[in-house]
């Protein structure tokens, strides 16, 4: 039998998937600074929700999203936390002035990353928290208990933070928004301005599988 809080969380996610137009009209939280991503979400990363973004490490898209988010939050004087699960973030690829309002947590294992995310999502001082699990061993991530994900989802729902989880393959259970990045390229090797690179990104919105409360209970 599932806990009541897990049932409520799953029900909210189920409604968001089955009635996406209503979800799109909900107040968006933080513009990501990537046109395709913001369009897919109806304006930006939704506050109080967990959003999954699937992209290969080598594509450069995940780094571009972080750079766009930093630019967006700098303009609005908001703070961002990046939990780097495999220590793969390349700060040299981002203009230095965009790093001043970033808290960068470098982790050595998925366990450390999940623990840091649990703290920072509940902190209340960040407009957005990014949990980047790309580069982590998929076998280890697949062993993550469902209760860990539900705890993070409930933490996001209890506040106003926009919580973005970056993965290399679909992984987050009961997530209302799962987006997949296309257009692979290397940000470090590109001579184009950041805004032009972000404008070339393609995003596909996939309907995530959300368990109904009765499925969870069974």
VEXPA-318294 format. One record per atom (N, C-alpha, C, O, CB): x, y, z. Coordinates in steps of 0.05 Angstrom, whole numbers, plus 5000, padded with zeros to 4 digits. Atoms other than C-alpha are relative to their C-alpha. Glycine has a CB too. Layout:
REM residues N
XYZ;...
***
This chain:
REM residues 218
501749765000;500050005000;501850255000;503650275017;498150005025;498449765001;503050674981;499250205021;496950205030;499950124972;500649794981;503651255028;498150204988;498250244963;502650145009;501949805011;498151785021;501450224984;500450314964;498350125022;498649795013;503252315002;501049924972;501050084954;502450105017;499150095027;505951884945;497649984981;497850044958;501349735003;502450025016;498851774921;499150274990;498450304966;497749875016;500749735008;497352514920;501950114979;501150234959;500050195024;498049915019;503852664883;499649874973;499750004952;502949935010;500550155025;502352124831;497550104986;497450124962;499849705005;502449905011;495352384822;500350274986;499350324964;497850025021;499549745012;497753094809;501549974973;500950104954;501650185019;498450055025;502852834758;498349884978;498549954955;502349835006;501850125019;497552404725;498250204987;497750194962;498349785013;501849795011;492852994716;501550194982;500550274961;498750165023;498449835017;498553414688;500549884972;500650024952;502750075013;499550135025;499952894635;497449974983;497550014959;501249725004;502550055014;492652744617;498650264991;497050264972;498149855017;501249745008;490753484614;502350204996;502550405012;498050105021;497649835003;497153814587;499450294995;501050465003;501649904977;500649725006;493654444563;499650165026;500550395028;497650034982;500349864974;491654614634;502750045014;503250245027;498049845018;497449974988;498654474657;501650224988;503150365002;501549734998;498649795013;501454934605;499250285009;500750475008;499749974970;501049744993;497155504629;500650075029;500250295038;497050014996;499249944973;499755434700;502350205000;503850204980;500849745015;497949805000;504356004720;502849874997;503549695013;499950165026;497350115003;511355854694;501850145020;501350375028;501150034971;498349894980;516955964742;502450164989;502550404993;501049795017;497549885008;523656104709;500549954970;500849724962;502349905017;499350045028;525056224635;502849874998;504749955012;500050274984;497450155003;530655744614;501950144982;504350084982;499549724990;498249875018;533356214562;500649844975;502449924959;502650075014;499850165024;532755674508;497350004987;495449884999;501149705007;502749965012;527055834461;498449744997;496049745005;500350114972;501550245004;525155114444;499149885027;496849775029;501749794986;500750104973;525154914518;497850165012;495950055023;502550005018;502049834989;521155514540;497349974986;495249984999;500950294999;502450045016;516155404484;498649745008;496249735011;500650004970;501150264993;515254674503;498650015027;496749865032;502149795000;501149994973;513754864575;498150245004;497250295026;502350035020;501949784998;509255454560;501150255012;499650425022;497749915016;498849754991;514255994580;502449965017;504050155020;498050145015;497650044983;519455684626;499749765018;497649625018;500450255016;500050224981;521155174679;497950055021;498050265034;502849965013;502249954981;514955094723;500949995029;502449815037;497849804995;499450004971;515655274796;498449795014;496149725007;499350285012;501450204984;513854744846;499749744987;498149574995;497450105008;500150265014;514954174797;502749904992;504650064990;498250034975;497650125010;520353694776;499749954970;497749834961;500649735015;499950045029;522053704702;502449844992;504649905002;499950274985;497750165009;526453184668;500850084972;499150124954;499349695001;498949935026;530953374610;502049794992;504049755006;501350295001;498350225009;534052804571;501950104978;500950214958;498349764990;498149925021;540452954532;502649855005;503549835028;500450305000;497450124997;547052594519;502150205010;501950445004;500949874974;497949834990;553152874554;501550144976;502050384977;502049855017;498449905023;556852954487;498550204982;499850324966;500949774983;501549825018;551253354455;500550295005;500250454986;497149945003;499649714994;552954004490;497550145007;497550375016;501350134977;502649874995;545554144498;499550065029;498450275036;497849844989;500449964971;545354054573;501550245011;500550395028;500849755015;498449774992;550954554583;498850264990;498850465004;502949974990;501249765012;547455044537;497550085016;497050325021;499249964971;502449944983;541054984579;500950135026;499650325035;498549745005;499149884975;544955134643;500950294995;500350465011;502349835011;499149735007;548255734609;497650194996;497650425005;501850004975;502449845004;541455994586;498550065025;497650285029;498149864981;501449974974;538455894655;501650215017;500450375031;499849745015;498449804985;544256284686;499650284990;499450475006;503049924999;500449735012;543256864638;497250105008;496950345014;500349994970;502749924994;535756874651;499750085029;498550285035;498149774995;500249934971;536456864727;501750235008;501150375027;500749755016;498449774994;541957374727;498550264994;498650455010;502650004983;501649775007;537357864692;497950075021;497250305026;498749974973;502149964980;532157764746;501049995029;499549985048;497849794997;498750004973;537157744804;499149775017;498549805040;499450275014;500750244986;535557034823;502449815001;504349834984;497649864987;497850184996;540156474846;499449734989;497049644988;500849985029;500350275012;541355794814;502049815015;504249895021;500550004970;498350214989;544155154845;500349784979;498349684968;498949895027;499450225018;547554634801;501349775016;503449815027;501850084976;498950234987;548553944831;501249824979;499749694963;497849855017;498650135021;553753624787;500749715008;502749665022;502650154993;499850274990;553052874796;502649864992;503449675005;497849844990;497650145009;559252674756;502350204996;504350144983;499549854974;498049795003;563353324760;500650054971;502950074963;502649925015;499749975028;562153444687;499550294990;499950344966;498349824985;500549725008;560354194686;502650134991;504650115005;498650155022;497749865010;565154614645;499650305003;498650434985;500649934970;500549714995;565155324675;501450174980;500650404975;500950075028;498549835019;570255564624;498450054974;499150234959;502649864993;501749965024;564855494570;497850205005;496250264987;498849734992;502149804993;560456004606;501350265007;503350265022;498249895024;498849744993;561856754611;500250025031;498449955046;498350234989;499549994971;564856894680;497950155015;497350085038;502650135004;501949844986;559657414698;497449855005;495849935022;499450264985;502450164996;554256874693;500349805022;498449665030;499249864974;499550194979;557456464747;499850115028;499949965048;502849884997;499949874974;556956964804;497649935017;497849935042;500050304996;502350074984;549956754825;499549704999;497249615005;497650154990;500250295002;551256004815;501349875024;503549945031;501249904974;498850184980;552255514872;500549734986;498649604978;498249975025;499250245015;556054924841;500849795020;502949825033;502250064979;499450224982;555954274881;501149774984;499749654968;497449925016;498750215015;560953774854;499949745016;500949735038;502950084993;500450254986;559253054872;501649784988;502449794964;497049935000;498550235010;562852394866;498349754997;499349554988;502349945020;501850235002;556851934868;497150094998;496550315007;500449815024;502949935000;549351924855;498950055028;497150225031;498549794986;501049984973;548251844929;500550295011;498850415024;501349795019;499349734992;551852504943;498250204986;497350404998;502950064995;501649815016;547952844887;497150015010;496050235013;500049924971;502850004990;541152624913;499850135028;497950275033;499049715002;500049874974;542952834984;500250304998;498850445012;502349895017;499849715004;545053524960;497550114989;496650334997;502450064982;502449905012;538853594918;497850035021;496250225021;499149824977;502150004979;534353424977;500350255018;498350365026;500249755017;499549774983;537553985017;499450264985;498050444996;502950015010;500249755015;537754524963;497250054990;496350284988;502050004977;502749955009;530754414936;498250105023;496450265018;498849734989;501549904976;528154535007;501050265011;499750385028;500049795021;498749774989;532655125019;498450254998;498250415017;502750054987;501749765003;528055654991;501450254990;500150454986;498750065025;498549765009;533556124967;500849994971;502350164961;502550035017;499250035028;534055884895;497550014983;495449894989;501549744996;502250005020;529656034835;499949734986;497849634979;500450234980;499950255014;532055394802;502249835012;504349935020;500550044970;498050204992;535754764823;500249804977;498249694968;499249865027;499550195022;538954334769;501549765012;503749795023;501650134977;498650244992;540753614786;500949864975;499349744960;498149815017;498950115025;545353374730;501149725006;503249695019;502250184988;499150274996;545952614731;501349884976;501949644975;497649835008;498750105024;548952554662;502949935006;504350085020;499850214977;497350084994;555452174664;500249815024;502249685027;501750245006;500150204978;553451774726;499449724988;498149704967;497950085021;500450285009;553351014719;497049954999;495649975020;501549805018;502950055003;546450834692;499149775019;496949795030;499349934971;500750224982;546450184732;499550105028;497650015041;502149785000;500449894973;547250574797;497550175001;496050165021;502550165008;502449835000;541851064777;497449845000;495449915012;500050204977;502450175002;536950504760;499349875027;497149795031;500549794979;500550114974;537750254831;498950205020;498350135043;502649885011;501149804982;535250904860;497149935007;495449904990;500150284986;502850074991;529050754902;498050214990;498650454989;499949975031;502149815008;522551054878;499450205022;498650435016;497449854992;500549824977;521851354947;501850244999;501050465008;500349855026;498249775002;527851794933;498950214981;499050454987;502849914991;501249825019;524552094872;497650145011;497250385007;499449854974;502449894989;517952194907;500650215022;499250415025;498249785011;499249814979;521452544965;500950264987;500250484997;502349885017;499249755014;524653034916;497750144987;497550394987;502149934979;502449885012;518053144880;498450145021;497450375016;498349794986;501549874979;514553294945;501450255010;500150455017;499549805023;498549774992;520053764965;499650234981;499350464990;503049935003;500449795020;519254144900;497250125002;496850365000;500549904972;502849914998;511654174908;499550175024;497650325024;498249755000;500549854975;512254464977;501250284999;500850445017;501249855024;498849745003;516055074951;499550134973;497550064959;502949995006;500349865025;516955524891;502449954981;502550084960;499650305005;497750055016;523455254863;499349854974;497649674975;502149845016;500250145025;523855034791;502249795000;504549855000;500250194974;498150224996;527154344795;500449854974;498549734964;499049815023;499450135026;530554084732;502049775005;504149815017;501250214980;498350234998;533553384729;501049934972;499449884954;498649765013;498950075026;538253244671;501049715000;502549645018;502450194993;499350285002;539052514650;500849944971;500350104953;497749825009;499250095026;541952134591;497849834987;497849804962;502649855000;502250165010;535851684584;497750045019;498150105043;500849704997;502349964982;528751724612;500249835025;500749595024;497449934985;499450144975;529251554685;498250085023;497749915041;502850055007;501549904976;524951974732;497249894999;495849944979;500050315000;502850115000;518451614751;498050225007;498650415022;499849775020;502249824993;511851984754;500650294996;499950465013;499149955029;499349725005;514552624724;498050124981;497450004960;502950024988;502049885017;509453104693;501250104973;499850104953;498750225014;498849895025;514453394642;502649854995;504449845012;500550305003;497450125008;519752994605;500650114972;499050074953;499849684999;499149885025;523453354549;502549874991;504249805007;500450315003;497750135012;528553064501;501350204982;500050314963;499249744985;498549815017;533953504470;501049864975;501949634976;502350135016;498850105025;536153414398;502250184992;503250335008;497849974978;498049835012;541053754352;502749995015;503550185028;499150294999;497450034986;547653484380;502250184988;502350224964;500949714999;497849835008;553653944378;501850045024;501049965046;499150274988;498249954978;559554144421;500150305005;500950464988;502849894994;500049724993;558754804457;502850115001;503350344993;498550055026;497349914996;566154854472;501350064973;503050244971;501749805015;498849975026;567954794398;498550204982;499450254959;500249744986;501649825017;562655284373;500950285003;501450385025;497149975007;499349725000;564555984353;497650185000;497850435000;501850064976;502449845001;557356204351;499450125027;500250015048;497649834991;500949884975;554556674404;498149805015;496749655002;498650274996;501550184983;551156304462;497050014992;495749804990;500350065029;502949985007;544256574442;499449864974;497249754971;499250304999;500550135026;545056314371;500149705004;498549554991;502150084980;499850294995;547155624396;497449915014;496349705006;502449945018;502550084986;541155604444;497650004981;495849844984;499550195023;502349985019;536555804387;499949764981;497849714969;500250254984;500050235018;538755194347;499149745013;498749545000;502749964988;500750244986;536854694400;497149924993;495350094991;500350045031;502750115005;530854244385;499249855025;500849715037;500049834974;501050144977;526453974440;497549854993;495749954980;499450205023;502450175003;521453404438;498849955027;500149865046;500749744985;501450054975;516253354492;498849724999;497149664982;497850215006;501150274999;514952624510;498049985022;498350105044;502449805004;502050054979;508952394549;501249795019;501649565011;497349904988;498850184981;511952084611;497949805010;495549875012;501250155024;501950194989;508851454640;499650075030;501550085045;501149704998;500749944972;505351644705;498249795011;496149734999;498750285002;501650214988;502751114750;497550125014;497750325028;501649855020;502449924986;495651194773;500249905029;501649715034;497549894987;499850084972;494651144849;499449705004;500849585021;498050165016;500550284996;491650454842;502249824991;502649605002;497449924986;497750155009;497750214803;502250005021;503549805026;501050114973;498049984980;502350464857;499349835024;501049705037;500350295009;500850154977;498250134911;500349704995;500849555014;497050065007;499850285006;498549474874;502949914998;503449674992;498649944975;
***
